[in-house]
């Protein structure tokens, strides 16, 4: 049985980038949809940390810029600061952030097998404007949303 949970992030708590809502669906894949209160544009970065239930810290990380295929890698991490990550081969992973489609959320889809088939997951999302130096986190800086069971 799949579970889904959403959580809101305060609108107006950041300039140039502003997450408004995150929704996590845990089925055969973990799907995360992120809505923004501002339009997508070049120079923005979305980063996702996924806790697959192996402790209090993130287990996986993926980040990407809208409308790009560069750096679309899932990596195994030990913390939010971990930069010695190990690449995880993940056929079937999909990332979407299209500057040209304003009403579609940014989303990632990661097959559960790439995350070692967890019974529950939670995510932290960062939306960053690299040219303006502003950042918004959902729910808060380096804080995970609620657990979502499968």
Buried (B, 14 or more C-beta within 10 A) or exposed (E): EEBEBBBEBBBEBBEBBBBBBBBBBBBEBBBBBBBBBBEBEEEBBBBBBBBBBEEEBBBBBBBBBBBEEEEBBBBBBBEBEBEEBEEBEBEEBEBBBEBEEEEEBBBBBBBBEBBEEBEBBBBBBBBBBEEEEBBBBBBEEEEBBEBBEB
